Amino acid sequence: MSTMYWQNYRTGATDERTEPPTDYSDYIPRNNAALNLYQLYQDIGDTPQEAYIKVMELIIGKGKQP
């Protein structure tokens, strides 16, 4: 698999990864609403990846609000 670059909002660094993360919380902006929504989506059954995508789509204005 090729290298992917992920902005790590917890550390402020860019992470080089060859595999997707299993926990995306470091890759969500440090905003309590976004982080809580990420956790909420997982609590209602979304995978971490699905939750990450939904939160990031809301942040950039493409997603539907819950």
C-alpha positions as CSV (number, residue, x, y, z in Angstrom):
1,M,0.0,0.0,0.0
2,S,1.3,3.5,-0.7
3,T,2.0,6.1,1.9
4,M,-0.8,8.4,3.0
5,Y,-0.3,11.7,4.8
6,W,-2.7,12.4,7.7
7,Q,-2.9,15.7,9.6
8,N,-2.7,14.8,13.3
9,Y,-4.6,17.5,15.1
10,R,-3.6,16.2,18.5
11,T,0.1,16.6,17.9
12,G,0.1,19.2,15.1
13,A,2.3,16.9,13.0
14,T,1.6,15.2,9.7
15,D,1.7,11.4,10.1
16,E,2.9,9.2,7.3
17,R,0.9,6.0,7.3
18,T,0.8,2.9,5.1
19,E,-2.5,1.7,6.7
20,P,-5.5,3.7,7.7
21,P,-5.8,4.3,11.5
22,T,-8.1,2.2,13.6
23,D,-9.0,5.2,15.8
24,Y,-9.5,8.4,13.9
25,S,-9.8,10.7,16.9
26,D,-6.3,12.2,16.4
27,Y,-7.3,13.2,12.9
28,I,-10.4,15.2,13.8
29,P,-9.9,18.9,14.6
30,R,-9.6,19.7,18.4
31,N,-13.2,20.9,18.7
32,N,-15.3,19.4,21.4
33,A,-18.4,19.3,19.2
34,A,-16.5,17.4,16.5
35,L,-14.9,15.0,18.9
36,N,-18.1,14.3,20.8
37,L,-20.0,13.8,17.5
38,Y,-17.3,11.3,16.4
39,Q,-17.9,9.4,19.6
40,L,-21.6,9.6,19.3
41,Y,-21.6,8.1,15.8
42,Q,-19.6,5.2,17.0
43,D,-21.9,4.8,20.0
44,I,-24.9,4.4,17.6
45,G,-23.1,1.8,15.6
46,D,-20.9,3.4,13.0
47,T,-17.4,2.2,12.5
48,P,-14.6,4.6,13.4
49,Q,-14.0,5.2,9.6
50,E,-17.7,5.9,9.0
51,A,-17.8,8.2,12.0
52,Y,-14.7,10.1,10.8
53,I,-16.1,10.6,7.3
54,K,-19.4,11.9,8.7
55,V,-17.8,14.4,11.0
56,M,-15.3,15.6,8.4
57,E,-18.1,16.1,5.9
58,L,-20.0,18.2,8.4
59,I,-16.9,20.3,9.0
60,I,-16.4,21.0,5.4
61,G,-20.1,21.6,4.8
62,K,-21.0,18.5,2.7
63,G,-22.7,16.3,5.4
64,K,-26.1,16.1,6.9
65,Q,-26.6,17.1,10.5
66,P,-27.7,14.3,12.8
